[in-house]
Amino acid sequence: MTDLRLTDSHCHLDFPQFEGEVPALIDRAEAAGVHRMVTICTKLHQAPRVRALADAHDPIWWAAGVHPMSVADHPPATVADLVALAAHPKMVGIGETGLDYHYTADSAAAQQASLRVHIEAARRTGLPLIVHARDADEDMARILTEEHRASPYDCVMHCFSSGRALAEAALDLGFYLSMSGIAAFPRSEDLRAIFADAPLDRILVETDSPYLTPPPHRGKRNEPAFVAHTAAAGAEAFGLSLPDFAAATEANFARLFAKAAA
C-alpha cells in the first residue's frame, strides 16, 4: 500500500478486456494509490452497462458521449439524451466526443455536428466536456474557440497527444490537458515538453485503459493502477516529486470534476 492518491480520469472499464475482473482491478489500483477512476461510455446504448459499474463500485464514476469514430455508425446523441444521463449522481462528464480524422475523416461533418451537440450539453449540465482529438487540430481549435466565445463551458483534452498549437488554444480557453501513457513513452520528448510548458494547475492524468500502457508495462493490457507510472513521468517533466505532482493533479480533478469531488 502507498500514501499516494491519484485519480485515473479516463478509462474504459466496460470493455471486454476487463470482463469479470473489475473488483480485482480496483484492488490493484488502490494498492498503487489510485483511489478513484472515471469510466467512459463511448456509445449511448452502452450507458446502462457503464452506469451499473459506477453504481456497484464506490471508486468508479462515469461519463457518456458518442466517440467521434462511432458517429457515422450509431444514432446521434441529442442534447436531451445527454442531459438526461447527467441526472445520475455519479455521471460527471460529457463525452468522450471530439474529432478523429485519422481513420474516419469521411465523417468529418457529422463529427463536427456531434461535437457541438456535446458542447451544448456540457453548458446545460455544467459538467466538463471530454474531448478526443486526432489529426484534426485546426478544426478542433476553431470549433472549441467559436463555441466558447459564444457561451463558455469547461473541457479536458483527454489523452492529449496533439501539437503545441492545439495545446495553447485549449489552455487559452481555460481548458485542461490530460496525460496518458503516451506521455511516458521514451520517444515522447516533444509531448512532455508541451506538458511541461503548461500551467501545472491544468494537468490531469489518465490511462485510457485498456490502451496506451505506459512503461514498464508496455505490451500488456493497461489498467487504472498504471496511471501511477504516467504520473511519475509527469512529475519528472515538471521537476516535482511524485507526491507533489499527484497532489496537484488531484486538486485539478476536484476543480474540473466538481460533481465527483463533492
N, C-alpha and C positions, 0 to 999 in steps of 0.2 A: 504494500500500500504506500501511497505517496501523499504529501501535503499539497501537491499541485492541484489547481482547479481550472479546468478548461471546458469549453463548450464546442462540440462539433456542430457548426452552424448549418451544415448541409450534407445530408446523406440520404440513401435510398433503401431503407430497411425492409420495404415491402418487396424488393426484387427477389427473384427465385434463388439467388446465391445465398440468401440468409434464411431460407425456409427452415423452420423448426429450431432455429439457433439464436433467436433474439434474446432470451434470458441469459444464455451463456455469454453472448456478445456484450450485453450490458455489464455483466460481472467483470469481464476483461477490461472494458472501458473504465469502469470505476477504479479498478486496480491501477490503471495508468493515469488517474487523475481527471478523467473525463466524466463529469457529473451530470451532463445534460447534452441532448442531441436533438436536432430538428430534422425529421424525415420528410422528404419532399414527394408530393404526388405530382406526376407529370402528365396524367391523362385523367380527366374528371370522373370517368366511370370507375376509376380505381379509388376514388376518395373514401368510400366506406371502409375499405381494407386498411388504408393508411390511417384513417381516424381511429380505427379499432386498436391499432398498435399504440397510439397515444393514450387511449382510454385504459389499456391494460397495463401500461408501464409508466410509473411516475417520472423517470428521467426523459421520456420521449415527448416531444412536441411535434407539430406538423404544419405544413404549408401546402397549398394546392394551386395548380395552374395547368396550362397546356403548353408543353415543351415545344419550342419552335419547329423542331424536326418532326413533330407529330401533327402540326396544324393541318396539313393537306389531307391527312388520313382519318381525322377524328372530328366530331362535331365541334364547331367553335364554341368557346366559352362566352357567356354573356356577362355583363356587369352584375346582373341579378343573380346568376349562378354563383359567382364568386362571393358576393356579399352574403348570400345565404349560408355558404360554407363557413364564412368567417364568424358566424354567430357561435360556433362551437368554442368552448372555453379554452381549448388547447390549440386552436388554429391561430398561428401567429404571423403568417406571411402570405403574400400574393405572388404565386409563381412556383416553379420557375417558368418564366416567359423569356422573350428576347428575340434575337435574330441569329440564324446559323446558315450561312451561305456556303459552307464547306461541301456538304453533300446535297443540300436542299435549296439551292439558290432559285430553282424554278418556282418555289412557293414564296418568294420574297414579298410580294404584295400582300398575300394572306398573312404572313408572319408579322408584317408591319401593322396590319389592322388588328391582329390579335394582341400585339404588344400594347397598342393604345387602349384596348378594352381593359387589359390588366392594370394599366396605369390609372384609369378612371376608378377601377375597383379599389386600388390602393388609396386613392384620395378619399373615397367614400367611407372606407373602413378605418382609415388611419393606420393601417398595417403597412410594413415595409414591402416594397416591390423587390422581387428576387430575380435578377437578370442574368441570362446566359448569352454570351456574345462570342461568335467565332466567325472570322473572315467577313465581318460586316461593320468594321469600326466606324466608317464615315456615316453610314445610315444610322447606326446606333447613337452616336454622339448627337447627330442632328435631331432625331426624334426625342431623345431624352431631354435635350435642351429646349426644343419647341414646347413640349408638354409641361416642363417645369416652369417655363416663363408664363404659360397660360394659367397654371394653377399648381402650386408646389406639392410635392409628395416626397416620401423618404425611399431610399433604394440602397441595395447592396449589389455590387457587381460580383456575382458568385464565381468562384474558381477563376479569378482574374488572370488571364494569360495573353491579353491583347497588347497593343502598342502603347507607347507613352502618351500619345495624343489623346486616346480614349481615356486613359487613366486621369490625365489632367482635366479633361472635360467633366468626368464624373466627380472628381474632387472639387472642382469649381462650383458644382451644383450642391455641394454638401453631402455627397454620397459616400459610401463605404466600399473598400476593396477587400475581398476575401482571398486569403492564401490557401491554396490546395497543395497536394503533394507535388505538383509541378514545380512549385517554388523551391522545393528541396532537391530537385534533380541536379546532378553535377553540372550539366550544361545550361542551367537557367540563370547564369550570372546577370544577364541583362534584365531579366524579370525581377530578380532580387534587388537590383539597383532601382527599378521603378518603385517597388515597395519601400525601400529604404529612404527614398526621397519624398514619400507621402507622409502626412501627419500621423503620428502614432495613434491618435485618437480616432482614426478612421479605418482601422485594420481589424479584420476578423480572421478566424482560422476555420478550416473545414477539411473533410476528407473527400467529399463526393463519392464515398464508397457505394458500391464495391469497386470503383475505378480509381486510377491515378495513385496507386500505392507509393508512398514515399520510401526512400532508403531508410533503414537497411532491409526492407521487406519487398523490394521490387521483384516482380514476378509472381507475387502472391496476391490473393484477393485482399482488397483494402477493407478496413472496418474502423469504427469510431475510435478505438483505442490508439490507432496510429496517428491521430491528429497531434499527439504529443511530439512526434518527430517533425512534423511541419512547424509546430510552434518553436521547436529548437532551432530550426533554420531561420525562422523569423527573428528570434532573439539575437542570433548571430548577425543578421543583416542590420538590425537596429543598434547593435552594440550594447545589448542589455543581458542581464541574467535571465534564465528561463522563467523563474518565478515572477520577475518584474514584467516581462513581456506577457506572460499568461494573465497576470492581474490587469494589464492594460486591455487585452482583448476581451476579458470578462466584463470590464466596465463598458467597453464599446458595445458588446452584445446587449447588455442591460439597457443601454440608452436607445439602441435601434429597435430591439425586440422587447419593448417595454411590457407587452402583454405577458410574455413568458417570465420576465423578471419579477413582475408583480405577484 
